[in-house]
Each structure stands twice: as structure tokens, then as C-alpha cells.
Amino acid sequence: MPKFKQTFATADATESAFYDALARADLDALMALWADEDEIVCIHPGAPRLVGHAAIRASWEAIFAHGGVHIKALQRHAVQSTMSAIHNVVEEISSDSGQAERHVLATNVFLKTPVGWRILLHHASVAPGAAPVDTASATLH
């Protein structure tokens, strides 16, 4: 793990850095975003639950062996308190050509720590059927 971790003032900034690290296949930058807690959790689509830094790092290292993962987080629904934030997003995963290949539903849970916002949980699952449509954002008030 890197000795220096960047401080993120918001959960949004941490989430943005997460997807940026995925696109760049930057394992050290990605792992620096996770909380220092022993019980951090990552669940990839169709895969078992991974608990702890070593298991999570090994899974991303295997994924990055094939290059970056191009994901655009869409239709975010966020709930935040003083010390935690939960973001539910639709992830659009694209090929290297930029063509959208599939959609994944993901939940990212963040904890505010003395060194900024960190990831506690990333849970992703394949979205059933066609890309989910956010009808709530189309509602006029």
C-alpha cells in the first residue's frame, strides 16, 4: 500500500478517483481509496464476497492484468450523513472502443475518516435486462 494517501474532502471526490483509478488500471491509487478498516468489502458481479485489503487487492490485480476498466457511473442516488455516504449507481461498462457493453448496478459506501472520505464497500451486480432507466430524474417539480 502506498505510504501517502491523498485526502478527499467529499465522498463524490473519492468516488470519482475510484472510477479514474479503474480506467487507468492504477492498483496503488485504487487501494489508497479504501478505508484502513480490516472489514472492508468488495463484491464483483457474480463473484463471492471479498473481505479485507489483501483479498480486494488480489482481485483488482487480476482484473487489471487485462488493462483498465472503463466505467461511467450514471444515475447516482446518494444518501449522506455527517460520517457516511451511500451511493447507488448504474455503471456503464465500455470496451476499449468506447462501445457500451453492459450495465452493472453498484453500491459504494464511504466513511469520513480523519484523512478524508474512504471506501468501505463496493458491491456490484449485473443489471437485469436492458439498461435501467431513472424515471425519478425525469419528474418535474
N, C-alpha and C positions, 0 to 999 in steps of 0.2 A: 504494500500500500504506500502511496506517496507520503512523504513527510509533511508536505504543505497541502492543506485543503483550502480551496477558495471559499470565501464566505458569501452566501446568497441571502439577501435581505428579504426575499419573498419565496413562497412555495412555487409561484409561477416561474421565477427565475431558475429555481432548481430543476423544475420540470423541463424547461427549455434547454438547460445544459444537459439533461439526461438524453433527450432526443438528438441533440447535437453530437454528444459522445457516441451514440449508437451509429449515427451516419458516418462518423469518422473512424469507427472501429477502434476507439481510444479506450482501452480497458482500464488504464490507470485513472483517467478522468472520470470514467463511469463509476468505478468503485469508490472514488473520493466523494461521491454524492450520497452514499449510503450512510445511515446513522452508525455510530460506534457500538450500538446495542448488539448483543450476541444473538438476539432473536429476530433479526431482520428476515424478511421472507420474499421470495420471488417465485412466481408460478408462470411458466411459459405455456402457450396454448397446447393443450393435450399432453402436458408433461406433469410429473409429480412435483409436489411442493419442495422447494429448496429452502433450508434454514441455515443462516449463518454466512459469514463473509466467504469462507473457503468454498462452499458449495455453489454460491452465487457467482463467484469469480470464475470458477471452473466452467460453469455453464456458458457464461458470456464469452470466455476464451474460446470455447469450442465453436460457438456461433460466429465469432469474429474471424475464425480461421478461413472463412469463406468471403471475408470482406465486410464492409459496413452494412448496416440495416437501415434502409431509407423509409422512415415512418413519419407521417404527418398526423399530429394529434388534432382531431376535429371534434366539433360538437361537445365541448367540455362543459361538464356540470360540476361546479365547485362548491364545497361547503367548508367553511373555515372558522376556527375559534382562535383564541389567543395563542395556543400552543400546538395546534394540529390543523391539518388541512387534508381534505379528501377530494381528489379529482377523478371523476369518471369521464373517460374519453372514448371516442371511436377512433381507432388507429387505422390509417390508410397506409398499407404497406405496398411500396412500389418496387419494381425491378430496377436494374441499373439503367434501363432505357427511359425510366420515368413513368412507365405504364402501371397504373394501379392494378395490383394482383389480387389482393384480398383485404378484407376489413376484419379488425380484431376489436373486441370490447376490452378495455383496460381500466383498472382502478389503481391509482397511485396515492399512497398515503404518506404524508410528510409530517415530521416533528420539528418544532422550533427548538433548537439547541443553543447553548452559549456561543457556538461558532456558526450560527446561521441555520437555515432550513435544510433538513436532510431527509432522505427516503427511508421509510420503514418497510414499505410493502409495494411491490409491483405485481399485480395479478392480471394476466391477460388470457382471454379465451376467444376462440374463433366465433365470429358473429354468425348467427344462423341466417340462411337465405341471403337476399340482396343487402346492399349497404343500408344500415339503419338510417332512417330519416328523422331528424329532430323537428317534430311538429310544434314543440313549445316555443322555439325561437321564431317561428313564423307568425305567432299570435301577436296581434296589435293591441296595445293597451290604451 
